[in-house]
Amino acid sequence: LPERFTLEKYLEDVAASSQSRSNCDWNMNVCSEQIWEGEYSTMRQYGADAILIQKFRAYGNRVIVPAEADIFVVPYAHSSDCRRYDRACWGDCPCATETAEALLNWLPHMTESNKHRHLFLLTGDTKNHAAVLRSQSLYVSLGNGEPDLPGVTNIVIPPPNTEPEYQPSALASVDWMRPRQISVFMNVGLVSEVRRAVFALLDSAKSVGGLPVEVHKIEGHRDFTIGPQDVWRKYRNSYFCPILEGDEPFQKRFFDVVLSGCIP
């Protein structure tokens, strides 16, 4: 791609920002996030496009001649561009729509006959991406908050997870049947009546089956009362982790608790 569309250009823009970041980069490497840094840590959850671009670049069956391609992967990190933590924009991503339109006008191998085989990386919730890309035939996303468009194949993927304990090689050696010390653990923002009701119920129950119940509020949608590493450890040390409806159909914590061996 021309420089303005590349992952490297995006990473340069992030690095040049004066706003605070956590100890982890933008999903380019396995990294244990020590402090939840508000907007930055939140927006990293939409940046699976950076991981997918790296994986497709290293893919062993990648071809150079367009006529030999079954799928054309477009390596533009659109979701990351929309969720750049110093200017995150929602609802059709107006801050990156011009870039998305310019990209579509540039793509040299896209034709009427093969445009349905161009894979776009919209790795956030669908409705918060540029409409010109959302209307393309093939893309990955975290899932939709509205009905899929006719003729569109939306491949749903999980949010990214760069924590070392959650990589495949680490999970392969986990003893999933080992005893755990917490009966129920929940770390959640109280954004709905259901969440508030369940939180009050669990907060009043000190134990279940002889093991403690532990619940924490996420204040203001961003502020953790315990650190991210504590949350991960408690997921891995709990039997049940309630996953309650939120403001979107997908929830990152669902995948996190499953990978932790906690029952959602």
Residue pairs with C-beta under 8 A, 6 or more apart in sequence:
1 74
1 75
1 76
1 103
1 106
2 106
3 9
4 99
4 102
5 76
5 99
5 102
5 103
5 106
6 75
6 76
7 49
7 50
7 53
7 75
7 77
7 80
10 26
10 77
10 80
10 81
10 84
11 25
11 26
11 28
11 50
13 84
14 21
14 26
14 84
14 85
17 84
17 85
17 86
19 39
19 40
19 85
19 86
20 37
20 38
20 40
21 37
21 40
21 85
22 33
22 34
22 35
22 36
22 37
22 40
22 41
22 44
23 31
23 33
23 34
23 35
24 31
24 32
24 33
24 44
24 162
25 31
26 44
26 47
26 50
26 80
27 44
27 47
27 48
27 50
27 51
27 160
27 162
28 50
28 54
29 162
30 162
30 163
30 164
30 167
31 162
31 163
31 164
32 162
32 163
32 164
32 165
32 229
33 41
33 44
33 162
33 163
33 228
33 229
34 227
34 228
34 229
35 41
35 227
35 228
36 222
36 223
36 224
36 227
36 228
38 222
38 223
39 85
39 86
39 88
39 222
40 85
41 228
42 85
42 222
43 83
43 84
43 85
43 88
44 85
44 160
45 159
45 160
45 252
46 79
46 80
46 82
46 83
46 123
46 124
46 125
46 142
46 159
47 77
47 79
47 80
47 83
47 123
47 160
48 79
48 121
48 123
48 140
48 157
48 158
48 159
48 160
49 76
49 77
49 78
49 79
49 80
49 121
49 122
49 123
50 77
50 80
50 160
51 160
52 121
52 123
52 140
53 75
53 77
53 121
56 62
56 73
56 75
57 75
63 69
66 72
66 109
69 109
69 117
70 117
71 117
71 118
71 119
71 138
72 109
72 110
72 114
72 117
72 118
72 119
73 119
73 121
74 103
74 107
74 118
74 119
74 120
74 121
75 121
76 100
76 103
76 120
76 121
77 121
78 93
78 96
78 100
78 120
78 121
78 122
78 129
78 130
78 133
79 121
79 122
79 123
79 124
79 129
79 141
80 123
81 93
81 95
81 96
81 99
82 88
82 89
82 93
82 95
82 96
82 124
82 128
82 129
82 130
83 124
84 95
87 95
89 95
89 96
90 128
91 127
91 128
92 127
92 128
92 129
92 130
92 131
93 100
93 128
93 129
93 130
96 130
97 130
97 131
97 132
100 130
100 132
100 133
101 130
101 132
104 110
104 132
104 133
107 118
110 118
115 136
115 137
116 137
116 138
116 151
117 137
117 138
118 136
118 137
118 138
119 138
119 139
119 140
120 133
120 136
120 138
120 139
120 140
121 139
121 140
122 129
122 133
122 134
122 139
122 140
122 141
123 140
123 141
123 142
123 157
123 160
124 141
124 142
125 141
125 142
125 143
125 144
125 145
125 248
125 249
125 250
126 134
126 141
126 142
126 143
126 144
126 145
126 146
126 148
126 154
127 134
127 144
127 145
127 146
129 141
133 139
134 149
134 152
135 149
135 152
136 152
137 151
137 152
137 153
138 152
138 153
138 155
139 152
139 153
139 154
139 155
140 154
140 155
140 156
140 157
141 154
141 155
141 156
141 157
142 156
142 157
142 158
142 159
142 250
143 154
143 156
143 248
143 249
143 250
144 154
144 249
145 248
145 249
148 154
156 250
158 252
158 255
159 250
159 252
159 255
161 255
161 256
161 259
163 232
164 170
165 171
165 232
165 236
166 256
166 259
166 260
171 259
174 261
176 261
180 211
180 237
180 238
180 239
181 211
181 212
181 237
181 238
182 211
182 212
182 213
182 214
182 234
182 237
182 238
182 239
183 207
183 208
183 209
183 210
183 211
183 212
183 213
183 238
183 239
183 240
184 202
184 205
184 208
184 213
184 214
184 215
184 238
184 239
184 240
184 241
184 242
185 213
185 214
185 215
185 234
185 235
185 237
185 238
185 240
185 241
185 262
186 198
186 199
186 202
186 214
186 215
186 216
186 241
186 242
187 215
187 216
187 218
187 224
187 226
187 231
187 234
187 253
188 195
188 199
188 215
188 216
188 217
188 218
188 242
188 244
188 253
189 195
189 217
189 218
189 219
189 221
189 246
190 196
190 199
190 217
191 221
191 246
191 247
192 244
192 245
192 246
192 247
194 244
194 245
195 244
195 245
195 246
198 242
198 244
199 215
199 217
202 213
202 215
202 242
203 215
205 213
206 212
206 213
207 213
208 240
211 239
214 234
214 238
216 224
216 225
216 226
217 225
218 224
218 225
219 225
224 231
226 234
232 256
232 260
235 241
235 256
235 257
235 260
235 262
236 260
236 261
236 262
238 260
238 262
239 262
239 263
240 262
240 263
241 253
241 257
241 260
241 262
241 263
241 264
242 264
243 251
243 253
243 254
243 257
243 264
254 264
257 263
257 264
258 264
